[in-house]
């Protein structure tokens, strides 16, 4: 994988991965030297190493350690089959790391310290570790006895070599079996990432599909929202309570109109009486009182007329707003449906291109 491609995909560069591995092994060995346990962990016993740190398809890291005269570190990108083949051929040590907890130099240093403390404690507390220590003592005793008795020296040396092989195996554990188990755990890891990390040649196609699915989900959510709003408006406009309120409103209008008609009749009657009164009497004082009464009555009629006009205007405004909202929601829903059909055609064409 080129450095440019690594930078574009947001993956650690080989230089960064090398720094991660160097910090891990350094912190591990420093803690072992600081604690100076009676039985040093196997990783500390066989140092230095040729180290290969691998970035795996799901973003996990794997570190392969092989004993060597000097320390060397290199970075690589491996798939699962390649890594399994390397393990089956035999490695000194194999260590796995999950990506969510290994994002910086400080985290790799912390992990190296933690692993060293764990290995020291396990080795000092486990029965296998104690048995390894006792076996070392037995080998030393046999070596001293063989040195004092030349008659058994050759045979003793053969047995000592066999015991040393057993001791070495006990110290190192069952590397292939343990390493395969670690590899399977890494392979089963399901990352919760923001961006998928896959080392496949068709990654760009997968990302295009993922973007299309996200857009489709967003569009579907918007369609559901629009439909919900439209149904709510239609529900409100068709509610029985609204019809009842309109019916009551119409009844009140009818009553007011009837009252207006009655007032009009009363005014006509009053005018008639006033005319008759003035025809019979020319009293100025009585005429002024009648005119004042007529003005008050006229004001009441004007007020009632204004109330009727306002109520009719509010009814018209309410009906107009409901019509506009329903029309707008229908337009938005139709636009969303067109976009959905367009995306469906796009995915069908994309699927056909894969088949070809």
C-alpha positions, 0 to 999 in steps of 0.5 A, a space after each residue: 500500500 502506497 504512502 499516499 493511499 495510506 494518508 487518504 484513508 486515514 490509516 497509520 503510516 509504516 513510520 507510525 506503526 514502527 514507532 508504535 512497536 518500538 514504544 511497546 517493546 521498550 516499555 515492556 523491557 523497561 518494566 521487567 528491568 525495573 521490577 527485576 523478578 526472580 523469573 523473567 517473562 519469556 519475552 524479556 529472556 529472548 530479547 532482542 527481536 526482529 519485530 514485524 507489526 502488521 495492520 489487519 483488514 478490520 483495523 486490528 494490529 498484530 506483532 510478530 517477534 522473532 529472536 535475533 542478534 539485534 533489534 529491527 522493526 518493520 511495518 506491513 499490511 497483511 490479510 488473514 490467510 497470510 498471517 495464519 501461514 506465518 504463524 503455522 510456520 512458527 514464530 517466537 511470540 505473537 501479540 494482538 492489539 485492538 484498534 480502539 485502544 491503540 491510537 497513540 504512542 502513549 497508549 502503546 507505551 501504557 499497553 507495554 507496561 501493563 503486559 509486562 506487569 501481567 506477565 511478571 505476576 502470572 509467572 510468579 503466581 502460576 504453578 507452571 511458572 513455579 514448576 519451570 523454576 524448580 526444573 531449572 534448579 534440577 537441571 543445575 543439580 544434575 549438571 554439577 553431579 555430571 561434572 563430578 562423575 565422568 562415567 555418567 557425563 555423556 548420558 547426563 548431558 543428553 538428559 540435561 539437553 532434553 530437560 532444557 528443551 522441556 524447560 524452554 517449551 514450558 517458558 514459551 508456552 504452546 506458541 502456535 496454538 496460543 497464536 492461532 487463538 489470538 488470531 481468531 479473536 482479532 478476526 472476530 473483532 467487529 469495529 465500531 468505526 466512523 469509516 470502514 477500514 478494508 484493504 480490498 481493491 473495490 473499496 471505493 465501490 463499497 463506499 459509494 454504496 454506503 453513501 447511497 444507502 445513507 442518503 436513501 435512509 435520510 430521504 426515507 426519514 424525511 418522507 416519513 416526517 412529511 407524511 406524518 405532518 400531512 396526515 396530522 393536518 388532514 386529521 385536524 381538518 377532518 376532526 369531528 370536533 372541528 366540524 362541530 365548532 364550525 357548526 356552532 360558529 355558523 349557528 352563532 352567525 345565524 343568531 346574530 343575523 337574526 338579531 340584526 334583522 330584528 334590530 332593523 325591524 325595531 329601527 324601522 318601527 322606531 322611525 315610524 313612531 318617531 315620525 308619528 310622534 313628531 307629527 303629533 308633537 313638536 316638543 324639542 326635548 322629546 325629539 332630542 331624547 329620541 335621537 340620542 336613543 337612535 344613536 345608541 341603537 345605531 352604535 350597537 348595530 355597527 358593533 354587531 356588524 363588525 363582530 360578524 365580519 371579523 368572525 367570517 374573516 377568521 373562518 376564511 383565514 383558517 380554511 386558507 391556511 389549511 389548504 396551503 399546508 396540505 398543498 405544500 406537504 403534498 408537493 414535498 412528498 411528491 418530490 421525495 418520492 421522485 428522489 427515491 425512484 431515482 436512487 432505486 434506478 441508480 442502485 439497479 444500474 449499479 447492481 447490473 454493472 457488478 453482474 457484468 
